[in-house]
Amino acid sequence: MESKYVGVHLPAGCTLYVGDSIESLVDVGVLPIDTDSSLEITYDKISIQGSKKEQVIHYVKNMAAKATTELYQIRMSVINKLTGGVMTVTPVAGDPVAGAVQSIAAGWKVGRLYILSGQNSDGTKQTLASVKSGATVLVAGTDYVQASDASGKWGFIMITDATAPTGTALDATYGYTPAASMNVQMGAPVAEITPRIVRFLKMQDGKKYQVTLYSALLDGSLKLSFPGADADKPASLPITISGSLDPERASGSQLLDIVDEIGVE
């Protein structure tokens, strides 16, 4: 349904991404539907006038941005990206799984990455025993290749439909070693941190409103909650993200970038 007025942002919620680059942005997790995410842009306005009342010169400096939101899905490896690397996050391997089977429905596309649901705890690719189209066993490197997405999740890409018709489902058989737990450690007298790229994305009527901060970090606190047994909401993590100027970008575009398809007339 199209909105009645151009530029009106209906309450459709947003998605938060973080990464070391635009190409490596990953979804941070679930933002509660009743949580308002906000972004405040601040700067200092300076005015200068000469002693003989020459024309006043106005300029701004110290441009910055501050975003606030809340997370439900607390994935510590992703939270560590937001902190700039102040944690040490180590996955603890569980028991190996052999002979897992995942089906890709008929109508699959050549060139599309199909992520396998089972992932190795150390981030390496799975042992892909076979990919079949019906009774036909496909050939690695000829019919398909293994590949990963920006977040490091592995799967496979069909590179041709010469052997396997797209109208036939695919069955991938593979083995992997999942993580049994995640171990997080933190605490040092001094810890160097690295700013990340953070993006807020809101979709409405198939159009996007996207804000990208180029040099952002969590403000210096993490508040993990432990709701009571009768609480209506799950554990959450309120966060405040501060964005600063990225000196490696061109002047005039060092703080943020906004793409607005909703307000186009």
N, C-alpha and C positions, 0 to 999 in steps of 0.2 A: 504493500500500500504506500503510495507516494504521500509525503507530507504536504500539507496545504500551502505552507509558506516557505520560500527560499531561505535557507540559513537557520531554520528552527531545528535545534538539536533535541530530539525526543529522548527520553530516558532509556537508552538501549544498553547501557553498561559499556565497559571497555576491557581491553586485554593489555597486559603489561609484558614487554619483552626486554631482555638484557643480553649483551654479548660484547665480545672484544672488538667486533667490527659489524658493519651493516649486514654482511653476508652470514655471520654466525649468530644472529639474534635468535634466542629461544624463548618460548612462552614460560614466564615465571611460575604461573599456577593459577588457581581459582581466585578471582576477586568476588567477594560476596555481592549478591544482587542488590542488597539494600545499602551498600557502601558507596558514598560519593567520592570519587577520585578528583583531585583538584591540582591545578598548577598555577603558581604565583611567580610572575616575572618582576624582578626588582632592579633598580639602578639608582645611583646618586646623580642628581642634577646640579651642575655647577654653573654659576653665572659670574662673569668677569667684566668689570668696567674700569676704564682708565681713570687716572687722577683728574683729568680735565673733562670728565664726563663723555669720553669717547663712547661709541656705540657698544652696548652690552653684548657680550658673546655668551651664548648658552651652549653647554655640551653635557654629555652624560658619561659616566665611567662606572666601573665596578658592576657591570651587568651580571646578573645571576638568576637562577630559577630554583624554585622549591616545589616539589610535588609530594602529595600525601595520598595514601591509599591503605588497603588492608588485604592481607592474603589469608586464604584458608589452607591451600595445599602447600605445606611447608617442606619443600625439597631443599635440603641443606646444601647440596652441591650448587644449586642455582642461587640460593641466598648468599653463598660465599662469593659468587660473581658480583652481586650487588655491594658487598662489603669491600670489594677491591682485593680480596685474597687474604683477609686477616685470619681466616680459619685454615686448618688442615683437615680435609675431608677424605677419609679412606674407606672405600667399600670393602666389606668383609665377605669373601666368596662363600656361597652356599654349596649345596650338593649339585654335581653335574646332572643335566637333563639330556637324555639321548632319545632320538626318534620322535621329536616334536614335529607335528604336521600342521601347516597353515595353508588354508585354501584362499586363492584369489578368484573371485567370481568372474564368470564369463563377461566379456566386454572390457577387459583390461586394455591398457594403452601401452604401446611401445614408447620407451623413453621415460616412463613414470617410475618413480622409486616406490617400491612396496616394502614398508617397514615390517620386519618380523617382530612379533610380540615378545618373544624371549630374547633378552639381551645379556651379553657377558658382563660380569661385574667390573672387569678391568677395562671395558670400553673397546675391546678388540672385536673383530667380526666373528660371527658364529661359524661353526663347521657346517657348511651347507652340503648335505649328502647328495641331494638330488632335487631337481625341479622337473615335474612331469606335466604333460598335457594329455590327459586321458591316460593311455598306456604307454605313450611315447616319452622316453627319457630325453630331456633336452641337454645340450652341451654347453658347459661353462665357457665363456669367452666367445662363443659363436652365437648362441641363442640368448644368453643372459650374462650379466656381470654383477658381482656384489658391490655395494656402494653404501655410503652413509650420508645422513642429512647434516645440517649445520649444528645440530645439538649432539652429534656423535652416535645417533642410533643407526644400526645397520639393517640392511635388507637387500633386495636385489632389483635390478632393472632389466626388463626385457628389451633387447636391442634389435630384435627382428620378429616378425610374425610369419616368416617363411616356413618354419617347421611346425609352430604351434599356432593354429588359427585363433583369433581373438574371441571367437564365439564359443570356445571351450575353456572351462575353468582350469586353473593351474593349482598344483599341489606341491608345496615346498616341504621337504623333510630335512630337519637340521638338529644340531646339538648345541647346547650352550650351558654356561655356568652362571646362574643368577646371583645377585647379592643377597646374603642372608641378613645383613644389617649395614648401617652406615655409622662409622666412628668419626666424631667431630671433636677436634681439640683446638683450643685457642688460649692465648695468654703469653705475652712477651713484653719486656720493658719497652722495646721499640719494634714496630712492625711496619715495613714499607707497604703501601697500598697503591693500586693502579686504578684510575678512573675507568669506567665502562661506558658503553653506549646504551641508553635506556630509551625505550619507545612506548608510548601510549597509543593504542589503536581503537577507535570507536567506529563501528559499522552501523549504518542506518539506510534502509531501502536500497541495499546493495552498493552504497557509496561510503567512502571512508573520511574520517577526520583523524589525522595522524600527527602526533607531536614527537619529535626525536631530539633528545638531549645528547650532545656529543661528548661531554666529559662530566659524568655523574657518579655519585657515590651515596651510599646510605649515610644519613647523619649518625653520629656516634652512639647509637644505642640499638639493642635488640630486646624486644619484650615478648618472650614466649609465654603463652597462656596455658593453663591447665583447668579447663572448665569442670564444674562439678557434674556429678552423674545425672542430675536432673536439668542441666542447662539445655537451652534450646539451640545454641550455636556450637559448632565444633571449635577446636583450638584455632586461634588466629594469630596473625603477626601484623600489628600496625606498623607501617614504615613511612619514613620521611626521606625523600631523595633530594639531594642538593646538586644542581648542575652549575658548572662554571665554564669559563671560556676555554676553548681548545685552541692553543696558539698555533697548532699545526695546520689549522684550516684558514681559509682566506678571511681577511678582515671583513666584517659585515655578516658573516655566517658562522661565527665561532661558538655561539651559545646553543642555538636550536634551529630546527627546520619544521615548518608546519605545512602539511598537505591537506587542503580543504576541498573536498568534492561535494560536500553537503550544501555549502553556501554559494555555489556557482549559479549565477543568474542566466 
